[in-house]
Amino acid sequence: MDFNVKDFGALGDGASDDTAAIQAAIDAAHAAGGGTVYLPAGEYRVSGGEEPSDGALTIKSNVYIVGAGMGETVIKMVDGWTQNVTGMVRSAYGEETSNFGMSDLTLDGNRDNLSAKVDGWFNGYIPGQDGADRDVTLERVEIREMSGYGFDPHEQTINLTIRDSVAHDNGLDGFVADYQVGGVFENNVSYNNDRHGFNIVTSTNDFVLSNNVAYGNGGAGLVVQRGSYDLPHPYDILIDGGAYYDNALEGVQLKMTHDVTLQNAEIYGNGLYGVRVYGAQDVQLLDNQIHDNSQNGAYAEVLLQSYDDTAGVSGNFYVTTGTWLEGNVISGSANSTFGIQERADGTDYSSLYANTIDGVQNGTVRLYGANSTVSEQPSSGQQATLEGTAGNDVLSGTGAHELILGLAGNDRLDGGAGDDTLDGGAGRDTLTGGAGADTFRFSAREDSHRTDSASFTDLITDFDASQDRIDLSALGFTGLGNGYDGTLAVTTGSGGTRTYLKSYEVDAQGRRFEIALDGNFVGQFNDGNLLFDAAPVTGTEGNDNLSGTDAGETLLGYGGNDTLNGGAGNDILVGGAGRDTLTGGAGADVFRFEALSDSQRNYTAGDNQGDYIIDFAVGEDRIDVSALGYTGLGNGRNGTLAVVLNSAGDRTYVKSYDTDANGYNFELSLAGNYQGLLGAEQFVFATPPEQATIEGTDGNDSLQGTGADELLLGLGGRDSLNGGAGDDVLDGGAERDTLTGGTGADTFLFSARTDSYRTDSASFTDLITDFDPAQDRIDLSGLGFSGFGNGYDGTLLLQVNAAGTRTYLKSLEADADGQRFEIALDGDFSGQLDSGNVIFEAGVFNAKDFGALGDGASDDRPAIQAAIDAAYAAGGGTVYLPAGEYRVSPTGDPGDGCLMLKDGVYLVGAGMGETVIKLIDGSDQKITGMVRSAYGEETSNFGMSDLTLDGNRDNTSGKVDGWFNGYIPGQDGADRNVTLERVEIREMSGYGFDPHEQTINLTIRDSVAHDNGLDGFVADYLVDSVFENNVAYNNDRHGFNVVTSTYDFTLSNNVAYGNGGAGLVIQRGAEDLAQPTDILIDGGAYYDNALEGVLLKMTNNITLQNAEIYGNGYSGVRLYGTEDVQILNNQIHDNAQNVAYAEVLLQSFNDVGVSGNFYATTGTWIEGNVISGSANSTYGIEERNDGTDYSSLYANTIDGVQTGAVRLNGAHSIVSDQPGTGQQATLEGTTGNDTLGGSDAHETLLGLDGDDRLDGGAGNDILDGGVGRDTLTGGAGADTFRFSAREDSYRTASTSFTDLITDFDPAQDRIDLSALGFTGLGDGYDGTLLVTTGSGGSRTYLKSLEADAEGRRFEIALDGDFVGLLDASNLIFERPAIEGDAGDNALLGTSVAETLLGHAGNDTLDGAGGDDILVGGAGSDSLTGGAGADVFRFDALSDSQRNYDTGDNQGDRITDFAVGEDKLDVSALGFTGLGDGYNGTLVLVLNSAGDRTYVKSYENGADGYRFEFSLDGNYQGLLGNEDFIFATPSGQQLLEGTAGNDSLQGTAADEVIHGGSGRDTLAGGAGADVFRFSELTDSYRTDSASYADLITDFDASEDRIDLSGLGFSGLGNGYGGTLALQVNSAGTRTYLKSYEANAAGERFELSLDGDLSGLDESHLVFDERVVLAGGDGNDTLSGGSAAEELLGGAGNDSLSGGAGNDILDGGAGRDTLSGGSGSDIFRFGDALDSFRNYNSGANVTDSIADFTHGADLIDLSALGYTGLGDGYNGTLAIVLNDAGTKTYLKDRGGDAEGNRFEIALEGNHADQLDASDFIFATAAAATGIEVVGSTPAEEQPVV
């Protein structure tokens, strides 16, 4: 409908103020439900409102303002306007406005003739609040001469389009996009604006700028930036085409933003840079023409720099990373420095490909980033940096060139295709380069190392010596050699299948560098594939100027005054002799000095040859003076260097005051003030050949250490020793000394008891001031104390003073002079001192010295334990058992074992079989560990070696385990650092080796377990541990059993044979705990075991490689409920000796007994194995048809099997004779916004919730974005884009949540819609999908035009035009159907989702795997869903029925219904819910045996049959409405009783329940139910009997009782037409009753179960009024012809009473109230229901559209207002607006926050309103009514 403004009084004469008339036309269009407001050609003057946020014209939902053309129709501000106007045309503040816009006109801000800030167009909701404007369109609009912004769409707006429009000569930006989502700026021009042409800010995302032009603007042409608030950055922005030229600043500036693409644009003639990327990430600059910029100064054409916001609103430093520049043509002006330049400020990871650059002055490209690259060739796709976390990550690259950073944790990195760089970081990492020339980079020696007891070695799985490289340049190794003197040795493992690069030189922590490579590479390493150091850049003996590149290099200046600049990269700069200037540039640089003459000064001669470092970076760069012998910072003497600041404070000197024979001292300077910043960690100092000693005298000395490790000897006297930095030893000597260790791990040494003592009368106690129990130690080993105790018998007592400020270690035993040893420590160290930080006397403790005999007869347990205890008391040691047989007995408690090892104690024998510890004969007790650690204590650094444990099982009767250690299961604690070597454990009735939960860093090697009653070796919750070179044989159960959350575990070259169970088992175990994970089984043999060779059960991320597995009773390898297992390069043969099995079996596990989960075996990777069957072997590799899927089989050799080489049942499993490209994975996102990248394998990518980006990479992938607006890229291969729910991709009338497929290939890709129920292509109705394209034909849409209840209609988008190309070959509409016939069929599904249709006959249907639909059809059918979420559907009553009269039972039987997963679909039969089996409900009935549940209706058809089916099992109390698909009731359902005593049961729907006469029992069920009583005799009692109905489940939150037909007026005392509310004394029943009887003696009474004493009249309907209630959103409530009560609740509601005497209560929010005909009441219950705040601009004023004087009332009684008046003191003022079109009722006082109550009435009511129109708090007549003729910001009454 069109509304011409001239029909509303607008003149358009360029003089009159047309504001009111145009607004009236807008309001009329809105009131009509929407329309077009037309402004004919002319100039329409407008003025602003009361507040800036009122604008001049307020546009509303569904209204479009249209003119006669730009320049023809002009809306112009009136002259002289002085108040700010935030939008000449705008949407309403605080309201969500949708479907509106403007076209074909000009807005003129008249900036020369007014003084206020005026913006042109403005729309948006409240910043930071949950709400948005939607679907806004502006076309062919000119905005000019604004003092503020031109176009200013604001936060938040969804789906805005501005096209073919112009902004010019405005005071700020021409076009702004402030928090726009899913919007477009297209074909617009912005010129001569005072600031930017286009400004994209404040979290804008999914935004497109297409073919826009910006020129001659005072700022930049286009800016994309975060803005001045700390909000999420703009992202996902495409700038395509257009031109940005002749702007004062940049052509395009991208600042604090990410994921922006700028392509196909021309950018030239701008004042600064053509393009500036400023603190942004992942920006692409593609195929642009960038030329002749830098008009105002020397600048690069393209600048990449970071942004320092540390002093700004976020406090962050934003590094520019991941910029991709390709295919750009760049030509410089006379001022252009570089074509592309990185700043040396952390900017990095830039990738430059195939850019054409000329005409620049300094150089085409300048890169500082250590990881930035440049190439003249085109790329294969954008480089990405994939970065892990501090945990254990799995990172997979794509086909592009990528940098993959594992960081900390045990990571798995797979580069995929492309030339990748892989850096595992700390932890034990597995590195797979994939295709391409890959670089394996090691940035620190600690990244891959081993110690004497543990391996943290990285493994490279696929090194190609012909093209891959190992980058060791950061580690300082010089080349290959013998592993010493800085070289690396090349060795191989015993089988020659693994190569090691290793150093034999350990660091201070005992670590030596080592990496491993799968394969034999001896003789294949050379300078081409090992990078030890970059070639040096060398100077001469003259004055040289040397510059490095972006790589890490060594610059050697030699003689002369040289200038060295390292450029980017981690460089080494050696100035050599002469006075050199050194600049490191980007990267971690080392400034190295090899001789004193490299940087020296002679103060006597005045000769200064000191070097000058320009840019030293603390925390990154270092100064290497190790060759000069300096050992630390100090006072500049005795081998130390002093740090001195010059008087100007701008240069820092590092110098020695010790001169050489020629008078020179070492000195260098650094530009800047480094006082307090330089520490030892900034230097590479010399390691003293032996510890430096600083020695005092016999006097009172003060000794000060340096940063080196030193020995400080106080000798006699009262000394003060301070170690400074370094790991120092402090020995105060005699007398009372004060000892301060300083930083580092220090040792406080006491050489004699008289060094620190007290007597009865005096103290000579030394004081330690800063003891750190975590790293410092007190060495008492020479004093003869054995440990902690009571202070007697050679022990020390630990005491803390009463104040808790000082701790004492003291002996209470005095010597002959009365002196008793004592030391003091500042602080309370109770519970913190132990053998780890106090060193007592250590040594070897021979068990025979403690009484052990070893004669094979005596019980030696007490003696051996005494030796162990003595070793522990001494701070640790070795308990030695010479050759012999030592009998031991149990201690009584199973948890005490026989022998208890403790911290620091090792039990050592003379050899296996030589030293035997054997259980005594006749022992009948359970022993959890003959040798063990203490229960409930954390024990560390202990173990056992070179002996045998014998459990003597033939002569004992209790369960006995051999070795046991561990903490309390499930508690936070662990044993640590446990080593067992060359130990034999035999003849135990229980376990052999049983290290238990939790143990960290355990090693068992070269040991044997045999003839034990359970497992030989157990690993129960071990972390970072190793079983190596062990043998387990003839044990009654498994050889090796790895269970209970064990992770980061290695089994290397172990052997298991002849065991009664499996050779090796890795499994979760019998409790529902975290599964074992990250386990490597490398090498070894598993053979002749009764069950499997290797069984992997309920575990994940396991690798089994290089093993031989043969001769076992069942399968060689069995996977049983596992995920992500690799089986690589094994020999598996001649298994299945006892039964017909596959050599390798993959099956799922149903864990109903413990976790209740079904564990499907998925993600198995089997490659390179040689498999040969026995006479019983069925298959080489077999998948069970039980949900097992996603197996990948590559290049396995299989022969000798009986049935077939391979059997795969998984829909996504694959087999190939060729080698694989990496392990297949299921990549799963989170509930956030994820980016998932696949590899070259076939993968499933699941985005789950959030707006995800999925890229399958190569391979035949499945992509399922899940909920959210997802971007799906299949990559190479035949990919399937799967949609599992219609809500996964949809749009509404106002918003798009449509997924986008970017690279659909109709020749091989497919779109799987089978789960959604669409039938095919069509017109978008009746279950079909319509194929359409966008206006440009560049995007294709598959869409349904049918919306669901929430207004959502399915839609997906595809980049490209596919009209005519989509058909049944690439669209999957229906799941496969497996159909029977009229006979008795047996139908079996597969692992994919299918529909099984039995049709007639007694059928058996089994869905197997997949989410299936089973329809048995007529007949008595047996239905099994199998794995997956299945639907059992009944399409007719005859599908499952029973006739109890004839005994005919055709009921179906469901065998495996899974509550919470499966569904029962009875929607076609009309049943609406669970109930009593009547009135369209179904009832649940359990049979007498309790093993079958019936679902049935009691209502017979005409033929006597009723619907019924059964479920195997007891589902009573488990099945609810959520397990069914019921029919949707059509409107509110009426359950009507009879004249008898009825029992009516409602469903989950909203029902009206009317029992009628009789004594009825009523239950509503879920839903908002109404219990109706239409006659008094529906529920009553007499003096002698009760006929009262009972309501059993009244829900006071939503149910109501309708008594409107009975004439009661309300609650009261039961008289005078009221009802009394009573609760019985037990509180179990509530009564509503009248005490007034009718002529027959009948009085109304109703009973309700429970105590409902809180019932009030809101729960009861006494009159005919019906309540219509809204929610917290924006509701529209419409009444009918009856009297109703409309309650809006929160939100901006629209209430219309219709006919009848209605009550309207809008509640909170800005509501529109229309009473309609009748006498209506407009009720306000809270002052904040309708208010305005003139300070903040908030306007939440309700509007009454049709108030009728004399008929309607305004109820203000709840607010305390007493009448009309001046708006103060409890009165309301009446205010009329200038146009006389709106009357306001206002409170001028307001609350503490400035909120003033205010109501607006449409029309002029000023002369009509009086007290009779109101319900006030008290009856008060208005003595005077003051009418105001205008509405300024602060109104004053005008009479």
MOTAJO-V624681 format. One record per helix or strand. SS is the DSSP state (A for helix, B for strand). FROM is the first residue (numbers start at 0). TO is the last residue. If there is no record, write none. Layout:
ss->SS from->FROM to->TO
ss->SS from->FROM to->TO
This chain:
ss->B from->1 to->3
ss->A from->4 to->7
ss->B from->12 to->16
ss->A from->18 to->30
ss->B from->34 to->37
ss->B from->41 to->45
ss->A from->51 to->53
ss->B from->56 to->58
ss->B from->62 to->65
ss->B from->72 to->76
ss->B from->84 to->84
ss->B from->88 to->90
ss->B from->97 to->107
ss->A from->110 to->112
ss->B from->117 to->117
ss->B from->120 to->122
ss->B from->132 to->143
ss->B from->150 to->152
ss->B from->156 to->162
ss->B from->165 to->167
ss->B from->174 to->177
ss->B from->179 to->180
ss->B from->183 to->185
ss->B from->188 to->190
ss->B from->197 to->200
ss->B from->204 to->209
ss->B from->212 to->214
ss->B from->221 to->224
ss->B from->234 to->239
ss->B from->242 to->244
ss->B from->251 to->254
ss->B from->257 to->262
ss->B from->265 to->267
ss->B from->274 to->277
ss->B from->280 to->285
ss->B from->288 to->290
ss->B from->301 to->304
ss->B from->306 to->308
ss->B from->315 to->317
ss->B from->320 to->320
ss->B from->323 to->325
ss->B from->328 to->330
ss->B from->337 to->341
ss->B from->347 to->347
ss->B from->350 to->352
ss->B from->355 to->357
ss->B from->362 to->365
ss->B from->372 to->374
ss->B from->384 to->386
ss->B from->393 to->395
ss->B from->402 to->404
ss->B from->411 to->413
ss->B from->420 to->422
ss->B from->429 to->431
ss->B from->438 to->440
ss->A from->444 to->446
ss->B from->448 to->449
ss->B from->454 to->455
ss->B from->457 to->459
ss->B from->468 to->470
ss->B from->478 to->479
ss->B from->486 to->491
ss->B from->497 to->501
ss->B from->511 to->517
ss->B from->529 to->530
ss->B from->536 to->537
ss->B from->544 to->546
ss->B from->553 to->555
ss->B from->562 to->564
ss->B from->571 to->573
ss->B from->580 to->582
ss->B from->589 to->591
ss->A from->595 to->597
ss->B from->599 to->601
ss->B from->606 to->608
ss->B from->610 to->612
ss->B from->621 to->623
ss->A from->625 to->627
ss->B from->631 to->632
ss->B from->639 to->644
ss->B from->650 to->654
ss->B from->664 to->670
ss->A from->679 to->681
ss->B from->682 to->683
ss->B from->691 to->694
ss->B from->701 to->703
ss->B from->709 to->712
ss->B from->719 to->721
ss->B from->728 to->730
ss->B from->737 to->739
ss->B from->746 to->748
ss->A from->752 to->754
ss->B from->756 to->757
ss->B from->762 to->763
ss->B from->765 to->767
ss->B from->776 to->778
ss->B from->786 to->787
ss->B from->794 to->799
ss->B from->805 to->809
ss->B from->819 to->825
ss->B from->837 to->838
ss->B from->842 to->845
ss->A from->846 to->849
ss->B from->854 to->858
ss->A from->860 to->872
ss->B from->876 to->879
ss->B from->883 to->887
ss->A from->893 to->895
ss->B from->898 to->900
ss->B from->904 to->907
ss->B from->914 to->918
ss->B from->926 to->926
ss->B from->930 to->932
ss->B from->939 to->949
ss->A from->952 to->954
ss->B from->959 to->959
ss->B from->962 to->964
ss->B from->974 to->985
ss->B from->992 to->994
ss->B from->998 to->1004
ss->B from->1007 to->1009
ss->B from->1016 to->1019
ss->B from->1021 to->1027
ss->B from->1030 to->1032
ss->B from->1039 to->1042
ss->B from->1046 to->1051
ss->B from->1054 to->1056
ss->B from->1063 to->1066
ss->B from->1076 to->1081
ss->B from->1084 to->1086
ss->B from->1093 to->1096
ss->B from->1099 to->1104
ss->B from->1107 to->1109
ss->B from->1116 to->1119
ss->B from->1122 to->1127
ss->B from->1130 to->1132
ss->B from->1143 to->1146
ss->B from->1148 to->1150
ss->B from->1156 to->1158
ss->B from->1161 to->1161
ss->B from->1164 to->1166
ss->B from->1169 to->1171
ss->B from->1178 to->1182
ss->B from->1188 to->1188
ss->B from->1191 to->1193
ss->B from->1196 to->1198
ss->B from->1203 to->1206
ss->B from->1213 to->1215
ss->B from->1225 to->1227
ss->B from->1234 to->1236
ss->B from->1243 to->1245
ss->B from->1252 to->1254
ss->B from->1261 to->1263
ss->B from->1270 to->1272
ss->B from->1279 to->1281
ss->A from->1285 to->1287
ss->B from->1289 to->1290
ss->B from->1295 to->1296
ss->B from->1298 to->1300
ss->B from->1309 to->1311
ss->B from->1319 to->1320
ss->B from->1327 to->1332
ss->B from->1338 to->1342
ss->B from->1352 to->1358
ss->B from->1370 to->1371
ss->B from->1375 to->1378
ss->B from->1385 to->1387
ss->B from->1393 to->1396
ss->B from->1403 to->1405
ss->B from->1412 to->1414
ss->B from->1421 to->1423
ss->B from->1430 to->1432
ss->A from->1436 to->1438
ss->B from->1440 to->1442
ss->B from->1447 to->1449
ss->B from->1451 to->1453
ss->B from->1462 to->1464
ss->A from->1466 to->1468
ss->B from->1472 to->1473
ss->B from->1480 to->1485
ss->B from->1491 to->1495
ss->B from->1505 to->1511
ss->A from->1520 to->1522
ss->B from->1523 to->1524
ss->B from->1532 to->1535
ss->B from->1542 to->1544
ss->B from->1550 to->1553
ss->B from->1560 to->1562
ss->B from->1569 to->1571
ss->A from->1575 to->1577
ss->B from->1579 to->1580
ss->B from->1585 to->1586
ss->B from->1589 to->1590
ss->B from->1599 to->1601
ss->B from->1609 to->1610
ss->B from->1617 to->1622
ss->B from->1628 to->1632
ss->B from->1642 to->1648
ss->A from->1656 to->1658
ss->B from->1659 to->1660
ss->B from->1665 to->1668
ss->B from->1675 to->1677
ss->B from->1683 to->1686
ss->B from->1693 to->1695
ss->B from->1702 to->1704
ss->B from->1711 to->1713
ss->B from->1720 to->1722
ss->A from->1726 to->1728
ss->B from->1730 to->1731
ss->B from->1738 to->1739
ss->B from->1741 to->1743
ss->B from->1752 to->1754
ss->A from->1756 to->1758
ss->B from->1762 to->1763
ss->B from->1770 to->1775
ss->B from->1781 to->1785
ss->B from->1795 to->1801
ss->A from->1810 to->1812
ss->B from->1813 to->1814
ss->B from->1826 to->1827
